[in-house]
């Protein structure tokens, strides 16, 4: 597309001059003439939309913006202006229009003059999301759904997904992805009836943690231990760093002596768990020690055929954990099971050490035959991976 000819460019300058002198009628007349002679340039349509809006003709302004967007449907400024016009007109589509505009915002510097408009757009979009979720919640309450608490949480997540306040996360295993398994951030406790027993053993396990952590012959190692040649930039700061330390009880299907010997009750419980015993991969069980004011960056685990269980043992204050869109604070003695192949991160915001117990279990969707086949296949692969 050729640029506007010099004569039409002069008309743009003349229209800008008229606007600067607050002569809106003259500016509009100049631009209306310009687009009639040269309708194939979005700049004319964008400027005409502005003067039409100032002239009190929002419908015609929208028509001009729609013409401009025909040339670039993802233009952030035009989409933002369109949403603002709809908002000022009280149009029901304004909220969604703000969302579409903000989705096209890029980190490249934008004119400072746009800052107030962007701030208004963010506030309006957030309000639209909240209003939509309240509307959906009211509709749900009016329906005789008879939902269980777990089902209700899923419906609430559906509502937040519809409003796009939350996004959809998927399993992204780094090494081993078994098809067809449910992708759930935090799994329902009902699928793991042994969680209550585990929680009842918290005091005993904490005492064994204290014993092994203070033993002169115990083995404490950095949680992250990758070779410098491996392309895992996300772990650069924590690789071989004792800010995140592990006391392994079981590591890649091997019992770690002497650590395990100091923890007989813990090992007895683990011996009854349905863990994925696969040479070079699992089972795994450890005490994870996160230093004060330390963050574990967003990352994903190696295999979706197993899930991880956390049992918090020492939680000194504000320590939180995110899996996908769900964020929870750890509470001492309250365990959960999650899919670590969904993006997750952890933070210790306190000035004290945080310690949790971590171990893996088979994904409950797998049949005994599938577990056996997975173990055979993964053991035969060339990968040697840890518990991340």
MOVENDA-V21995 format. One record per pair of residues at least 12 apart in sequence whose C-alpha atoms are under 6 Angstrom apart, sorted by the first residue. I is the first residue (numbers start at 1). GAP is how many residues later the second one is. D is the distance in Angstrom with one decimal. If there is no record, write none. Layout:
I | GAP | D
I | GAP | D
This chain:
15 | 12 | 4.3
15 | 15 | 6.0
28 | 23 | 5.8
31 | 17 | 5.8
42 | 26 | 4.5
45 | 19 | 5.2
45 | 23 | 5.4
46 | 19 | 5.8
46 | 22 | 6.0
49 | 12 | 4.2
49 | 15 | 5.1
49 | 16 | 5.8
76 | 25 | 5.7
76 | 28 | 5.5
76 | 29 | 6.0
79 | 22 | 4.9
80 | 21 | 5.2
83 | 14 | 4.9
83 | 15 | 5.3
95 | 30 | 5.5
95 | 33 | 5.2
98 | 23 | 5.7
98 | 27 | 5.7
99 | 26 | 5.8
129 | 34 | 5.1
133 | 26 | 5.8
169 | 155 | 5.6
170 | 172 | 5.8
171 | 170 | 4.9
171 | 171 | 4.7
172 | 169 | 5.3
173 | 128 | 5.6
173 | 129 | 4.9
173 | 130 | 5.1
173 | 131 | 5.9
173 | 168 | 4.9
174 | 128 | 4.6
175 | 127 | 5.0
176 | 127 | 4.6
177 | 126 | 5.8
177 | 127 | 5.6
185 | 138 | 5.7
185 | 153 | 5.6
185 | 154 | 5.5
186 | 151 | 5.9
186 | 152 | 4.3
187 | 150 | 5.7
187 | 151 | 5.6
199 | 134 | 5.3
202 | 131 | 5.5
205 | 61 | 5.9
206 | 107 | 6.0
208 | 55 | 5.1
212 | 50 | 5.6
218 | 41 | 5.5
220 | 26 | 5.8
220 | 27 | 4.9
221 | 24 | 5.6
221 | 25 | 5.5
222 | 18 | 5.2
222 | 19 | 5.6
222 | 20 | 4.9
222 | 22 | 5.9
222 | 23 | 4.4
222 | 24 | 6.0
223 | 21 | 5.6
223 | 22 | 4.8
223 | 23 | 5.0
224 | 15 | 4.9
224 | 16 | 5.7
225 | 14 | 5.6
225 | 15 | 5.3
243 | 47 | 5.9
243 | 48 | 4.9
244 | 45 | 5.7
244 | 46 | 4.7
245 | 44 | 5.1
246 | 41 | 5.6
246 | 42 | 4.8
247 | 39 | 5.4
247 | 40 | 5.1
248 | 38 | 4.2
249 | 36 | 5.4
249 | 37 | 5.2
250 | 34 | 4.9
250 | 35 | 4.9
251 | 33 | 4.7
252 | 28 | 4.9
252 | 29 | 4.6
252 | 30 | 4.2
252 | 31 | 5.5
252 | 32 | 5.8
253 | 24 | 5.5
253 | 26 | 5.6
253 | 29 | 4.8
253 | 30 | 4.6
274 | 87 | 5.6
275 | 85 | 6.0
275 | 86 | 4.3
275 | 87 | 5.6
276 | 86 | 5.7
278 | 97 | 5.4
278 | 101 | 5.9
279 | 100 | 5.6
280 | 104 | 5.1
281 | 104 | 5.5
284 | 75 | 5.5
284 | 76 | 5.9
285 | 73 | 5.5
285 | 74 | 4.1
286 | 71 | 5.8
286 | 72 | 5.4
287 | 69 | 5.7
287 | 70 | 4.4
288 | 67 | 5.5
288 | 68 | 5.3
289 | 65 | 5.7
289 | 66 | 4.5
290 | 63 | 5.9
290 | 64 | 5.1
291 | 62 | 5.0
292 | 56 | 5.9
292 | 58 | 5.5
292 | 59 | 4.7
292 | 60 | 4.9
292 | 61 | 5.4
293 | 55 | 5.4
293 | 56 | 5.0
293 | 57 | 5.8
294 | 54 | 5.5
295 | 51 | 5.9
295 | 52 | 4.4
296 | 49 | 5.5
296 | 50 | 5.0
297 | 48 | 5.3
298 | 45 | 6.0
298 | 46 | 5.1
298 | 47 | 4.5
299 | 44 | 5.2
299 | 45 | 5.7
300 | 40 | 5.8
300 | 41 | 4.6
300 | 42 | 5.8
300 | 43 | 5.0
301 | 39 | 5.1
301 | 40 | 4.5
301 | 87 | 5.0
304 | 37 | 5.8
305 | 58 | 5.3
306 | 55 | 5.4
306 | 56 | 4.4
306 | 57 | 4.8
307 | 31 | 5.8
307 | 32 | 5.0
307 | 53 | 5.6
307 | 54 | 5.4
307 | 56 | 5.7
308 | 29 | 5.6
308 | 30 | 5.6
308 | 51 | 5.7
308 | 52 | 4.4
309 | 27 | 5.7
309 | 28 | 4.4
309 | 49 | 5.6
309 | 50 | 5.4
310 | 25 | 5.4
310 | 26 | 5.6
310 | 47 | 5.7
310 | 48 | 4.8
311 | 24 | 4.5
311 | 45 | 5.5
311 | 46 | 5.0
312 | 20 | 4.8
312 | 21 | 5.6
312 | 44 | 4.2
313 | 19 | 5.2
313 | 42 | 5.7
313 | 43 | 5.1
314 | 40 | 5.4
314 | 41 | 4.9
315 | 17 | 5.9
315 | 39 | 5.3
318 | 31 | 5.6
319 | 28 | 5.7
319 | 29 | 4.5
319 | 30 | 5.8
320 | 26 | 5.9
320 | 27 | 5.6
321 | 24 | 5.9
321 | 25 | 4.5
322 | 22 | 5.3
322 | 23 | 5.4
323 | 20 | 5.9
323 | 21 | 4.2
324 | 19 | 5.5
